[in-house]
Amino acid sequence: DTYLKLEDVTRKFNKPCIMDVKIGQKSYDPYASAEKIQQQVSKYPLMEEIGFLVLGMRVYHVSSDSYETQNQHYGRSLTKETVKDGISKFFHSGCCLRKDVVAASIQKIEKILEWFESQMQLNFYASSLLFVYEGSCQATAVRLSDVTLAEKRGVPKGLLSGGDVLEYNNNIHVISSTENGKIEASVSKGLSKFYALHKKACSKRHHSQLSLTVENLKQDNVWKSSTCIAREHLNGNVLPQLEKVFYHMPAETKESANVEVRMIDFAHVFPSNAKDEGYIYGLKNLITVLQNILDN
């Protein structure tokens, strides 16, 4: 029997953020009729110049606990001048730009580009990249005036009682408090294991400044982006030590964002004896746009 086996790429995500980006300079195949070519070109005249087209996105906003959806008309409205801001919407949680996700996405696209640079057997038309990342804040256990963050999760729209707001700071979540008094941070046992790998970079005398008591967020000692550290502790000697930890992290650990970038839609794939220059052009332009989002 001949059949297609489909994978649900979103299955492992709690609040999946999804974006579909068509890649290539042409969205019509070599055997398309003149009418079909005209139809495709008229949909997005800049396809040949830009090399990609946003077909749609669905983004989870932590602050409002809701999704923002954009369809293909949104993507077609983007110009060379607005495409960077248009795509950056996908990486915005409603309160901050998820630069960790942008960086991880670039790495995964570069792997796809590497494959295209090495193959001269197939050309892809009207094919897409599917981007998926986790939009929700993972479970944490930070004590705030003897009340854990987990207990405060019942407060709507991402707000903690007393006006506390959960913010993202790349790989570290920071709790900013409007209350007086000190905030005691607690970080997972997984972090304890993680610190053990970096004893040379992180002096033992600083460990006493952090209370390490959070549950493991994933298997083994994987460093997750949902670790919470109080703002009061992000000064003095603690911040330099944390920076040393991040700078000396192994490459496979540094990519903490839970991100998928998959090639999809293969209805128009044709044999070839040359590189797929149109697809390669689109990938390079998309990487450039994402890098600009990351840098700015």
C-alpha positions in Angstrom: 0.0 0.0 0.0 1.1 3.5 -0.8 0.4 6.1 1.9 1.6 9.4 3.4 2.6 9.5 7.0 2.0 12.9 8.6 3.7 14.2 11.7 2.1 16.7 14.1 5.0 19.0 14.6 3.1 20.9 17.3 2.4 17.9 19.5 5.1 18.6 22.1 4.2 22.3 22.5 1.8 23.7 25.1 1.1 27.0 23.3 2.6 26.6 19.9 3.5 29.7 17.9 3.4 28.8 14.2 4.5 30.5 11.0 4.4 29.3 7.4 7.0 31.0 5.0 7.0 30.1 1.3 10.6 29.9 0.1 12.0 30.6 -3.4 12.0 33.2 -6.1 9.3 31.5 -8.1 6.0 30.0 -6.7 5.2 28.3 -10.0 6.9 25.2 -11.5 8.6 24.9 -14.9 5.5 23.4 -16.5 3.1 26.1 -15.3 0.9 27.7 -17.9 1.2 31.4 -18.7 -2.1 32.0 -16.9 -0.8 30.2 -13.8 2.5 32.2 -13.9 0.6 35.4 -14.1 -1.7 34.4 -11.3 1.2 33.5 -9.0 3.3 36.6 -9.8 0.3 38.9 -9.2 -0.2 37.5 -5.7 3.2 38.7 -4.6 5.3 40.6 -7.2 8.2 40.9 -4.7 8.6 37.1 -4.5 11.4 37.1 -7.0 13.2 40.0 -5.4 12.8 39.0 -1.7 12.8 35.2 -2.2 10.2 34.4 0.4 6.6 35.1 1.4 4.9 34.9 4.8 1.8 32.8 4.3 0.5 33.2 7.8 1.3 33.1 11.5 -0.3 32.4 14.9 1.5 33.9 17.9 0.7 33.3 21.6 0.8 36.5 23.7 1.7 35.7 27.3 0.4 39.0 28.6 -3.1 38.5 27.4 -3.2 34.7 27.3 -4.5 34.8 23.7 -3.4 34.2 20.1 -2.8 36.8 17.4 -3.4 35.4 13.9 -2.3 36.8 10.6 -3.3 35.3 7.2 -1.7 35.4 3.7 -3.0 38.9 3.0 -0.8 40.1 5.8 2.3 38.5 4.2 1.5 39.9 0.8 1.2 43.4 2.3 4.8 43.3 3.4 7.4 45.3 1.4 11.2 45.3 1.4 11.0 48.1 3.9 8.4 46.5 6.3 9.3 42.8 6.0 11.7 42.8 9.0 9.1 44.4 11.3 6.4 42.1 9.8 8.3 38.9 10.6 9.4 40.2 14.0 5.7 40.1 15.0 6.0 36.3 15.0 8.8 36.4 17.6 7.1 38.8 20.0 5.4 37.4 23.0 3.2 40.5 23.7 5.7 41.8 26.2 9.1 41.1 24.7 11.0 39.9 21.6 12.0 36.3 21.9 15.6 36.7 20.7 16.4 33.2 21.9 13.9 31.8 19.4 15.2 34.0 16.6 18.7 32.8 17.2 17.6 29.1 17.3 15.6 29.6 14.1 18.7 31.0 12.3 20.7 28.0 13.3 18.1 25.6 11.9 17.7 27.5 8.6 21.5 27.5 8.2 21.4 23.7 8.4 18.8 23.5 5.6 20.8 26.0 3.6 23.9 23.8 4.0 21.9 20.8 2.5 20.7 22.9 -0.4 24.2 24.1 -1.2 25.4 20.5 -1.4 22.6 18.9 -3.5 22.0 19.2 -7.3 19.2 16.7 -7.8 16.0 18.6 -6.9 14.4 22.0 -7.3 11.6 23.1 -5.0 8.7 25.4 -6.0 5.9 26.7 -3.8 7.5 24.8 -0.8 7.6 26.3 2.7 9.4 26.4 6.0 7.2 25.7 9.0 8.4 27.5 12.2 7.1 26.4 15.6 8.2 27.5 19.0 6.8 27.3 22.6 5.0 30.5 23.5 4.0 29.8 27.1 6.1 30.4 30.2 7.1 27.0 31.7 6.4 26.0 35.3 8.6 27.8 37.8 8.9 28.0 41.5 10.1 31.4 42.6 9.3 32.5 46.2 8.0 36.1 46.4 7.2 37.2 50.0 6.7 33.5 50.9 4.3 33.0 48.1 5.4 30.9 45.1 5.0 32.1 41.6 3.1 28.8 40.9 0.5 29.9 43.5 0.2 33.2 41.7 -0.4 31.8 38.3 -4.2 32.1 38.8 -3.9 35.9 38.3 -5.1 36.7 34.7 -3.2 38.3 31.8 0.3 37.3 33.0 0.2 39.7 36.1 1.2 38.6 39.5 -0.5 40.0 42.6 0.9 43.3 43.8 1.6 44.4 40.2 4.5 42.0 39.6 5.0 41.3 35.9 6.8 38.3 34.5 9.4 39.5 32.0 11.7 37.8 29.6 15.4 38.6 29.4 16.6 36.2 26.7 17.6 33.0 28.6 16.6 34.3 32.0 13.2 35.2 33.2 13.2 38.2 35.6 10.6 39.1 38.1 10.2 42.8 38.6 8.5 43.7 41.8 6.6 46.8 42.9 6.5 45.5 46.4 9.1 46.5 49.0 11.4 44.0 50.5 13.7 41.4 49.0 12.7 38.7 46.5 14.2 35.4 47.1 14.9 33.4 44.0 14.8 29.7 43.7 16.3 27.8 40.8 16.0 24.1 39.9 18.1 21.2 40.9 18.9 21.0 37.2 20.6 24.3 37.6 22.7 22.9 40.5 23.9 20.2 38.2 24.5 22.8 35.5 26.6 24.8 37.8 28.6 21.7 38.7 29.7 21.6 35.1 31.1 25.1 35.3 32.8 25.2 38.7 35.8 26.9 37.2 33.7 29.7 35.9 31.4 30.1 38.9 32.9 30.4 42.3 31.3 28.4 45.1 31.0 31.4 47.4 28.4 32.9 45.1 26.2 29.9 45.2 25.0 30.8 48.7 23.3 33.9 47.2 20.9 31.8 45.3 18.5 29.2 46.7 18.4 26.3 44.3 15.0 24.5 44.8 13.1 24.3 41.6 11.9 21.1 40.0 13.7 19.7 36.9 11.9 21.2 33.8 13.1 18.4 31.4 15.1 15.3 31.3 18.6 15.2 33.0 20.3 18.6 33.4 19.2 20.5 30.4 19.3 24.3 31.1 15.9 25.7 30.2 15.0 29.3 29.5 12.3 29.3 32.2 14.7 29.6 35.1 13.7 32.5 37.3 16.2 34.8 39.1 15.2 37.8 41.2 16.3 41.2 39.9 17.9 42.0 43.2 20.4 39.2 42.6 21.3 40.4 39.2 24.1 42.7 40.4 27.3 42.6 42.3 29.3 39.4 41.7 26.3 37.2 40.7 25.7 38.7 37.3 29.3 38.3 36.1 29.2 34.7 37.2 26.0 34.0 35.4 27.5 35.7 32.3 30.5 33.4 32.5 28.2 30.4 32.7 26.4 31.5 29.5 29.5 32.3 27.6 31.2 29.0 28.4 28.1 26.8 27.8 28.5 23.9 25.3 27.0 24.7 21.9 24.4 22.0 22.3 23.2 23.4 25.6 23.2 27.0 24.5 20.3 26.6 22.2 17.7 26.5 25.0 14.7 27.7 23.0 12.3 24.9 22.0 12.1 25.6 18.3 11.2 23.5 15.2 11.9 24.6 11.6 10.7 22.1 9.0 10.5 21.9 5.3 6.9 21.3 4.2 4.7 21.3 1.0 6.4 19.2 -1.6 3.7 19.1 -4.3 6.0 20.9 -6.8 9.4 19.3 -6.6 11.3 18.5 -9.9 14.5 16.7 -10.9 17.4 18.9 -11.6 21.1 18.8 -12.4 22.0 22.1 -10.8 21.6 23.8 -7.4 18.2 25.2 -6.5 19.4 28.8 -6.7 15.9 30.3 -6.1 15.4 28.4 -2.9 19.0 29.2 -1.8 18.4 32.9 -2.5 15.3 32.9 -0.4 16.9 31.1 2.5 19.8 33.6 2.5 17.5 36.6 2.4 15.4 35.1 5.2 18.5 34.5 7.4 19.6 38.1 6.7 16.2 39.5 7.9 16.2 37.3 11.0 19.8 38.4 11.8 18.7 42.0 11.5 15.9 41.4 13.9 18.3 39.8 16.3 20.9 42.5 16.0 18.5 45.4 16.3 
